[in-house]
Amino acid sequence: MGGINIKVLHIISGNDNGGGAKHVLNICSKSNKEFENIIGCVGEGPLYLKAKELGVSYKLFSNKLYNVELVNFINQNSISIVNFHGAKPFLLHLILKSKLNVPTVAVVHSDFRYDFLNNKLKYFIFTPLSIRGLKSFNNYICVSNNLKSLLEDKKIKGNISVVSNGIDVEKCIIETSAKDIRRSLKIKDNEFIYVMVARLHPIKNHREVILAFSKLILEFHDVKLLLVGGGELQSELESFIKELKLENSVIMVGNVSNPLDYLNASNISIVASLSEGGAPPLTVLESGIVKKSLIYTQVGDLECILDENSGYKIIDKDNKHIYMAMRLAYLDKSYLNIKGKNLYDIIINKFTIENFWKKYYEIYKNILRK
């Protein structure tokens, strides 16, 4: 453990099941010996259940915005720093900050302008509230340089640091072989699989990827598109796939316990998002670990992390440009293993979980010094 003993409480919605939840679980891993962590779940849900299952230190708080129980816990349990993750925790901070006796930090996981894109009512009510909450901090940790630039552009003032995502290489285990995954999905060994691991949300741009694939399959008949993840767009995308008569070529597998198995069974993975919080996105780290190259939009700092030796850049986020990148990757089949190995080397050298913990420790130390 580092020189200063630091105890951090992470306030996050217990209902979170996206990149923010994974990020927090990575910080709070029992293997992290740099500093002590407690996950403070606001309400129950997938993250709360996952924290219980993993046996990490956690505390359940009610969903109330004026949360006296939370204030008392922070002030009475020798907490060094409180990290707030996400829109509702930011609002909690706005309401409670005058009662807290310890430094606080906002961890910015996503572009707050798009957090509620899937619900118009929430978008108009909660986006301004979330921004007000965000402005109530003095310290910020952004999970990409792009998000740091966004805070600066929006004149959000304070101490802003950046922590890139990290991956725990030892926990990346293939549970089902590529052959068995393909067999279970009735995909032949010689078929070319594109895989997209992403929740079914407008920000992830599934529609444009499916449209791009519908063009590609007119040209190449041995291709399949695998969509891994669940979400509110499920039935809409299923209808869209039927409408395009792609039911035999686009396979939706829903949420799975180990996405790594599906990345490993593919030829290449796709990140076509309109925006990404973490840099690099977790699916990029996982693709690299199984030595699979990547087709990517310029999000999550990927334009600075990857190049033509490790992936295929999508020039614009529409189906035409996604199709062009998918086509190029297919025609480049013989080089995919080399590009996948190059991506693996980037991940191992720069984005391990150990680097991630050390960076957080240094930021906490600096905040406490001030």
C-alpha positions as CSV (number, residue, x, y, z in Angstrom):
1,M,0.0,0.0,0.0
2,G,1.1,3.6,-0.8
3,G,2.6,5.9,1.8
4,I,-0.7,7.6,2.8
5,N,-3.5,5.5,4.1
6,I,-6.6,6.6,2.1
7,K,-10.2,5.4,2.6
8,V,-12.5,6.3,-0.3
9,L,-16.3,6.1,-0.4
10,H,-17.7,5.8,-4.0
11,I,-21.3,7.0,-4.3
12,I,-23.0,5.5,-7.4
13,S,-26.5,4.4,-8.3
14,G,-27.0,0.7,-7.3
15,N,-29.0,0.4,-10.5
16,D,-26.0,1.2,-12.7
17,N,-24.9,-1.6,-15.1
18,G,-22.9,0.3,-17.7
19,G,-19.2,1.3,-18.0
20,G,-19.4,3.5,-14.9
21,A,-20.4,0.4,-12.8
22,K,-17.5,-1.6,-14.2
23,H,-15.1,1.3,-13.6
24,V,-16.1,1.5,-10.0
25,L,-15.9,-2.3,-9.5
26,N,-12.4,-2.1,-11.0
27,I,-11.3,0.6,-8.5
28,C,-12.8,-1.4,-5.6
29,S,-11.3,-4.8,-6.5
30,K,-10.1,-6.7,-3.5
31,S,-6.7,-6.9,-5.3
32,N,-6.3,-3.1,-5.1
33,K,-3.7,-2.5,-2.3
34,E,-3.1,1.1,-3.1
35,F,-6.0,2.5,-1.1
36,E,-9.2,1.3,0.7
37,N,-12.6,1.5,-1.0
38,I,-16.3,1.2,-0.1
39,I,-19.0,1.2,-2.7
40,G,-21.9,3.4,-1.5
41,C,-24.9,2.1,-3.6
42,V,-27.8,4.6,-3.8
43,G,-30.7,2.1,-4.1
44,E,-30.6,-1.5,-5.2
45,G,-30.0,-2.9,-8.7
46,P,-27.4,-4.7,-10.8
47,L,-24.4,-3.0,-9.4
48,Y,-25.5,-3.5,-5.8
49,L,-26.1,-7.2,-6.5
50,K,-22.7,-7.5,-8.2
51,A,-20.9,-5.8,-5.3
52,K,-22.5,-8.3,-2.9
53,E,-21.6,-11.2,-5.2
54,L,-17.9,-10.1,-5.4
55,G,-17.6,-9.7,-1.7
56,V,-16.2,-6.1,-2.0
57,S,-16.8,-3.6,0.7
58,Y,-20.2,-1.9,0.2
59,K,-23.0,0.0,1.9
60,L,-26.6,0.4,0.8
61,F,-28.2,3.9,1.0
62,S,-31.8,4.9,0.3
63,N,-32.7,6.8,-2.9
64,K,-33.6,10.0,-1.0
65,L,-32.0,13.2,-2.3
66,Y,-31.8,14.7,1.2
67,N,-29.9,11.8,2.5
68,V,-29.0,12.3,6.2
69,E,-27.9,8.7,6.6
70,L,-25.3,9.2,3.9
71,V,-24.0,12.4,5.5
72,N,-23.7,10.7,8.9
73,F,-21.9,7.7,7.4
74,I,-19.3,9.9,5.7
75,N,-18.7,12.1,8.7
76,Q,-18.5,9.3,11.3
77,N,-16.4,6.6,9.5
78,S,-13.0,8.1,8.9
79,I,-13.6,8.5,5.1
80,S,-10.7,10.4,3.5
81,I,-12.4,11.3,0.2
82,V,-15.9,10.8,-1.4
83,N,-16.1,10.0,-5.1
84,F,-19.5,10.7,-6.8
85,H,-20.1,8.8,-10.0
86,G,-23.0,9.8,-12.4
87,A,-25.9,12.2,-12.7
88,K,-28.0,11.3,-9.6
89,P,-24.9,11.3,-7.3
90,F,-23.9,14.7,-8.7
91,L,-27.3,16.0,-7.7
92,L,-26.9,14.4,-4.2
93,H,-23.6,16.3,-3.9
94,L,-25.3,19.6,-4.8
95,I,-27.8,19.1,-2.0
96,L,-25.5,17.7,0.7
97,K,-22.1,19.2,0.1
98,S,-22.3,21.9,2.8
99,K,-22.8,19.1,5.4
100,L,-19.8,17.0,4.4
101,N,-16.5,17.3,6.3
102,V,-14.2,15.7,3.7
103,P,-13.0,16.4,0.2
104,T,-15.3,15.3,-2.7
105,V,-14.6,14.4,-6.3
106,A,-16.8,14.0,-9.3
107,V,-15.8,11.2,-11.6
108,V,-17.1,12.0,-15.1
109,H,-17.8,8.8,-17.0
110,S,-19.8,10.1,-20.0
111,D,-20.7,13.2,-22.0
112,F,-23.4,14.6,-19.7
113,R,-25.2,16.2,-22.7
114,Y,-26.3,12.7,-23.9
115,D,-26.9,10.8,-20.7
116,F,-30.7,10.8,-21.1
117,L,-30.9,10.6,-24.9
118,N,-33.2,7.6,-24.7
119,N,-36.0,9.4,-22.8
120,K,-37.1,12.9,-24.0
121,L,-38.8,13.8,-20.7
122,K,-35.8,12.8,-18.6
123,Y,-33.5,14.5,-21.1
124,F,-35.2,17.9,-20.6
125,I,-35.7,17.6,-16.8
126,F,-32.5,15.8,-15.7
127,T,-29.8,17.1,-18.0
128,P,-29.8,20.6,-16.6
129,L,-30.0,19.2,-13.0
130,S,-27.1,16.9,-13.7
131,I,-25.0,19.8,-15.0
132,R,-25.9,21.9,-11.9
133,G,-24.8,19.0,-9.7
134,L,-21.6,18.6,-11.7
135,K,-20.7,22.3,-11.2
136,S,-21.0,21.9,-7.4
137,F,-17.5,20.2,-7.2
138,N,-14.0,21.6,-6.9
139,N,-12.3,18.3,-8.0
140,Y,-12.9,16.3,-11.2
141,I,-11.6,13.0,-12.5
142,C,-12.4,12.4,-16.2
143,V,-12.2,9.0,-17.7
144,S,-10.9,10.4,-21.0
145,N,-9.1,13.5,-22.4
146,N,-12.2,14.2,-24.5
147,L,-14.3,14.6,-21.4
148,K,-11.7,16.9,-19.8
149,S,-11.9,19.1,-22.9
150,L,-15.7,19.0,-22.6
151,L,-15.5,20.3,-19.0
152,E,-13.1,23.0,-20.1
153,D,-15.3,24.0,-23.1
154,K,-18.3,24.3,-20.8
155,K,-16.4,26.5,-18.4
156,I,-16.7,24.0,-15.5
157,K,-13.9,25.1,-13.2
158,G,-11.9,23.1,-10.7
159,N,-8.9,20.7,-10.5
160,I,-9.4,18.3,-13.5
161,S,-7.4,15.0,-13.8
162,V,-7.7,12.2,-16.3
163,V,-7.6,8.5,-15.5
164,S,-7.6,6.0,-18.4
165,N,-9.5,2.7,-18.0
166,G,-7.5,-0.3,-17.0
167,I,-8.1,-4.0,-17.3
168,D,-7.2,-6.8,-14.9
169,V,-5.4,-9.2,-17.2
170,E,-5.4,-12.1,-14.7
171,K,-9.2,-12.0,-14.6
172,C,-9.6,-12.2,-18.4
173,I,-10.4,-15.9,-18.8
174,I,-11.9,-17.6,-21.8
175,E,-14.7,-19.8,-20.3
176,T,-16.1,-21.2,-23.6
177,S,-13.9,-21.9,-26.6
178,A,-14.4,-20.0,-29.9
179,K,-15.4,-23.3,-31.6
180,D,-18.1,-23.9,-29.0
181,I,-19.4,-20.4,-29.2
182,R,-19.7,-20.7,-33.0
183,R,-21.3,-24.1,-32.8
184,S,-23.9,-22.8,-30.3
185,L,-24.8,-19.9,-32.7
186,K,-24.7,-22.2,-35.8
187,I,-21.9,-20.2,-37.3
188,K,-19.4,-22.1,-39.5
189,D,-15.7,-22.1,-38.8
190,N,-14.8,-20.3,-42.0
191,E,-17.5,-17.5,-41.6
192,F,-16.2,-14.0,-40.9
193,I,-17.7,-12.6,-37.6
194,Y,-18.0,-8.9,-36.7
195,V,-18.9,-8.5,-33.0
196,M,-20.3,-5.5,-31.3
197,V,-20.3,-5.6,-27.5
198,A,-22.5,-2.7,-26.3
199,R,-25.7,-1.9,-24.4
200,L,-28.6,-1.4,-26.8
201,H,-28.8,2.4,-26.4
202,P,-29.0,5.2,-29.1
203,I,-25.5,6.5,-28.2
204,K,-24.0,3.1,-29.3
205,N,-25.2,3.6,-32.9
206,H,-26.5,0.0,-33.6
207,R,-28.9,1.1,-36.4
208,E,-26.1,2.5,-38.5
209,V,-24.0,-0.6,-38.0
210,I,-26.9,-2.9,-39.0
211,L,-27.5,-0.7,-42.1
212,A,-23.7,-0.9,-43.0
213,F,-23.8,-4.7,-42.6
214,S,-26.9,-4.9,-44.9
215,K,-24.7,-3.3,-47.6
216,L,-21.7,-5.5,-46.8
217,I,-23.7,-8.8,-47.1
218,L,-24.7,-8.0,-50.6
219,E,-21.0,-8.2,-51.5
220,F,-19.7,-10.9,-49.2
221,H,-22.0,-13.8,-48.3
222,D,-19.8,-15.5,-45.6
223,V,-20.2,-12.7,-43.0
224,K,-22.2,-12.6,-39.7
225,L,-22.8,-9.7,-37.2
226,L,-23.0,-10.6,-33.5
227,L,-24.6,-8.0,-31.2
228,V,-23.8,-8.7,-27.5
229,G,-25.7,-6.7,-24.9
230,G,-29.2,-5.8,-23.7
231,G,-31.1,-2.6,-23.4
232,E,-34.1,-0.6,-24.2
233,L,-33.7,-0.7,-28.0
234,Q,-33.9,-4.6,-28.0
235,S,-37.4,-4.9,-29.6
236,E,-36.9,-1.9,-32.0
237,L,-33.6,-3.4,-33.3
238,E,-35.1,-6.9,-33.6
239,S,-37.9,-5.4,-35.8
240,F,-35.3,-3.5,-37.8
241,I,-33.3,-6.7,-38.5
242,K,-36.5,-8.4,-39.7
243,E,-37.4,-5.5,-41.9
244,L,-34.0,-5.7,-43.6
245,K,-34.4,-9.6,-43.8
246,L,-31.2,-10.1,-41.9
247,E,-32.5,-12.6,-39.3
248,N,-30.1,-15.3,-40.5
249,S,-27.0,-13.0,-40.5
250,V,-27.4,-10.7,-37.5
251,I,-27.5,-12.5,-34.2
252,M,-28.5,-10.8,-31.0
253,V,-27.3,-12.7,-28.0
254,G,-28.4,-10.3,-25.3
255,N,-26.5,-9.8,-22.0
256,V,-23.9,-12.5,-21.4
257,S,-21.8,-13.3,-18.3
258,N,-18.5,-13.3,-20.2
259,P,-18.4,-11.1,-23.3
260,L,-14.7,-12.0,-23.8
261,D,-15.8,-15.5,-25.1
262,Y,-17.7,-13.7,-27.9
263,L,-14.9,-11.4,-28.8
264,N,-12.6,-14.3,-28.9
265,A,-14.9,-16.2,-31.2
266,S,-15.0,-13.3,-33.7
267,N,-12.7,-12.0,-36.4
268,I,-12.9,-8.4,-35.4
269,S,-14.9,-6.1,-33.0
270,I,-16.7,-2.9,-33.7
271,V,-17.0,0.3,-31.6
272,A,-19.3,2.7,-33.6
273,S,-20.5,4.9,-30.8
274,L,-21.5,8.5,-31.2
275,S,-19.8,9.2,-27.8
276,E,-17.9,7.1,-25.3
277,G,-17.0,7.9,-21.7
278,G,-14.0,5.9,-20.7
279,A,-10.7,5.9,-22.6
280,P,-10.2,3.4,-24.0
281,P,-13.7,1.9,-23.8
282,L,-13.8,-1.4,-21.9
283,T,-14.7,-3.4,-25.0
284,V,-11.5,-2.1,-26.7
285,L,-9.4,-3.4,-23.7
286,E,-11.2,-6.8,-23.9
287,S,-10.7,-7.0,-27.7
288,G,-7.0,-6.3,-27.2
289,I,-6.6,-9.0,-24.5
290,V,-7.9,-11.6,-26.9
291,K,-5.8,-10.1,-29.7
292,K,-8.7,-9.0,-31.9
293,S,-8.3,-5.9,-34.0
294,L,-11.0,-3.1,-33.9
295,I,-13.2,-1.0,-36.2
296,Y,-13.7,2.2,-34.4
297,T,-15.2,5.7,-34.4
298,Q,-13.1,8.5,-33.0
299,V,-14.4,8.4,-29.4
300,G,-12.9,7.6,-26.0
301,D,-9.6,9.0,-27.1
302,L,-9.2,6.2,-29.6
303,E,-7.9,8.5,-32.3
304,C,-4.8,9.0,-30.0
305,I,-4.5,5.4,-28.8
306,L,-4.9,3.4,-32.0
307,D,-3.6,3.7,-35.6
308,E,-3.6,1.8,-38.9
309,N,-1.3,-0.9,-37.3
310,S,-3.9,-1.8,-34.6
311,G,-7.4,-1.0,-36.1
312,Y,-9.6,0.5,-38.7
313,K,-10.8,4.0,-38.2
314,I,-14.4,4.9,-39.2
315,I,-14.1,8.4,-40.7
316,D,-17.7,9.4,-39.9
317,K,-20.4,7.8,-37.8
318,D,-22.9,7.1,-40.6
319,N,-23.6,3.7,-42.2
320,K,-21.7,4.5,-45.4
321,H,-18.4,5.1,-43.6
322,I,-19.0,2.2,-41.2
323,Y,-19.6,-0.1,-44.2
324,M,-16.3,1.2,-45.8
325,A,-14.3,0.3,-42.6
326,M,-16.0,-3.1,-42.3
327,R,-15.3,-3.9,-46.0
328,L,-11.6,-2.9,-45.6
329,A,-11.2,-5.2,-42.5
330,Y,-12.8,-8.1,-44.4
331,L,-10.4,-7.6,-47.4
332,D,-7.5,-7.3,-44.9
333,K,-8.2,-10.7,-43.4
334,S,-4.6,-11.9,-43.6
335,Y,-3.3,-9.0,-41.5
336,L,-5.9,-9.1,-38.7
337,N,-3.8,-11.4,-36.5
338,I,-0.9,-8.9,-36.7
339,K,-3.1,-5.9,-35.9
340,G,-4.8,-7.8,-33.1
341,K,-1.3,-8.6,-31.6
342,N,-0.4,-4.9,-31.9
343,L,-3.6,-3.9,-30.0
344,Y,-2.7,-6.4,-27.3
345,D,0.8,-4.8,-26.9
346,I,-0.8,-1.4,-26.5
347,I,-3.1,-2.6,-23.8
348,I,-0.4,-4.5,-21.9
349,N,2.0,-1.6,-21.9
350,K,-0.4,1.3,-21.1
351,F,-3.8,0.1,-19.8
352,T,-3.3,-2.5,-17.0
353,I,-5.4,-2.4,-13.8
354,E,-2.2,-1.7,-11.8
355,N,-1.5,1.5,-13.8
356,F,-5.2,2.5,-13.2
357,W,-5.0,2.1,-9.4
358,K,-1.7,4.0,-9.2
359,K,-3.1,6.9,-11.1
360,Y,-6.1,7.1,-8.8
361,Y,-3.8,7.0,-5.7
362,E,-1.7,9.9,-7.0
363,I,-4.8,12.0,-7.6
364,Y,-6.2,11.3,-4.2
365,K,-2.8,12.1,-2.6
366,N,-2.7,15.5,-4.4
367,I,-6.3,16.3,-3.3
368,L,-5.6,15.5,0.3
369,R,-2.4,17.6,0.2
370,K,-4.4,20.6,-0.9
